[in-house]
Structure formats: structure tokens, C-alpha cells
Amino acid sequence: MKEQYDFSGGKRGAVIKANKEKITIRLDPDVVDWFRKQVEGGGNYQSLINEALKAHIKQQGESLETTLRRVIREEIKAEQQQVAA
């Protein structure tokens, strides 16, 4: 460890500027509780909400055929897992 450090070029504030926009949003308590429970073992519920919103936006751009194919694959996989258990 040095005896002295040169902070003459330093700036106050956050070390790294985040590329996220800070907003205020009002969500129902049960929605927030659900997301918080999903990350009880560790993690960030706000990031989980962000990912859920991104997934929803992505799905909005899907064609009906793509959506149906995705849902059918998910249902088949869930059924196969249930039968295997």
C-alpha cells in the first residue's frame, strides 16, 4: 500500500456509469413479493423484473406461428418431465 495516492484527476460520483435509466414505477405488492421470492437465495429482483419485461417485449414481436411452436415445445417438455418423474 502506498503512503500517498494522487486523486487530482478523480471525480465525485459513481465509479461506473450504469447504462440503465432510473425511473419510478408503481407495482402491485403481490407482483413485487413474487419477484422477491424468486431471488430469496440471492440475486436482484429488479433485474428479474427487467428480464421479464424484455422477454415480454420480445414475444410481442413473434409471429403467431412462432408463439404456437414455442408454447407447444414448452408443453411437450413439461409433459415429458412429468412422465419421467
HELIX and SHEET records of a PDB file:
HELIX    1   1 PRO A   29  GLN A   38  1                                  10    
HELIX    2   2 TYR A   45  GLN A   60  1                                  16    
HELIX    3   3 LEU A   64  ALA A   84  1                                  21    
END                                                                             
